[in-house]
Each structure stands twice: as C-alpha cells, then as structure tokens.
Amino acid sequence: MNVLILGIGNILLHDEGVGVRAIEELEHCFSFPAEVELVDGGTCGLELRDTMCDRDLLLLIDAIRNGGMPGTAYRLEGDEVPAHFHTRISPHQLGISDLLATLSLTGSLPARMVLFGVEPADLSTGLGLSPAVEAGLEKVVTAVGEELSGYGLQPGVSSFEEARIPGFWSTRKSPPAGEKEATP
C-alpha cells in the first residue's frame, strides 16, 4: 500500500496552519512504516501533482470551516474531499481543488481520500494555533493514527504524553512558574 499523509495550510495565518502543524506533530510523536510518506504541503497546489499521483490512500489535513465550534475535528472521505475544496478559506485551497481536478482528469487520483480537518478560530496574521484548534489538532493526530491502523499500518508510538509538549503550538503560552508574563 502506498500512503501519503499531506498537511496543508499557511502557518502565517494562525489556525490556517493546522495541517502543517499536524505533520510536525505526527513526525514528532510517531514512527511510520515505509509505505507511509508524510509531506508538509504548506500552501502548494499543482506543485504537489507528482507527490499525490497514483497513491492508494491520501490522508489530507487542513483547516475546515464547516460552521462548528472552533477546534471541532472533522473527517470527510471520498467525493466529500474534492467538494470541500470548492469552498475555500485560503488561496492554497484553490490550488488543491485544481490539483484534485487535474489528477481526476488524468486518471491519477488516489484510490481513496480522507480529509481530516479542524474548525479554525483565528485566521488573522500571526504564528501559532489558538487553544481550541490545538485541542482539535490532538484529536486529528490521534484519528490519523487510528485510520492507518485500520489498514494494518500501525504507527510506532512514543508515549503521547511524553512526546508531545502540551501547548506547544498555542498562541497563548503561560510563563514558566514564578515568572511574570511579558507585556508588549
């Protein structure tokens, strides 16, 4: 089986970068079988054609505006995946929509596609994820591992609590114990 886990998004727009942060989290917390490739797709579109072409399974991770509470985790599959990218919250989604259409026209679309997403809270310019989206990120990372396990591609797991630094991607970090919070 030939699997691609592709995180997409713009890390310069707070929660829009959740797909990229998910790839970083997955790389930090798990080891993967040789059949699984992880790619930080950032804001690329058609440039990812060769990377996505003819995969057995494509797991996409992105911010999804679906009307839910910020941090809500979603799972879409099959025809829902290309349909999601017709409604965009960021320019990279237009590129992914074009890419999926191109792969479909050339008969190179992955055999199976699943989109994991998190409802964003903050799409303004800035680094880091909101606390709600960071909580959603944890759910998506777990769901991706479970999805792979369903295909017999069990990721090697470091203890999630040991490997993960709570609040690492949060925009609102607490100062170390005994220190006052810096003010701008």
Secondary structure, 3 states (H helix, E strand, C coil): CCEEEEEECCCCEHHHHHHHHHHHHHHHHEECCCCEEEEEEECCCHHHHHHHCCCCEEEEEEECCCCCCCCCEEEEECCHHHHHCCCCCCHHHHHHHHHHHHHHHCCCCCCEEEEEEECCCCCCCECCECHHHHHHHHHHHHHHHHHHHHCCCCCEECCHHHHCCCCCCECCCCCCCCCCCCCC
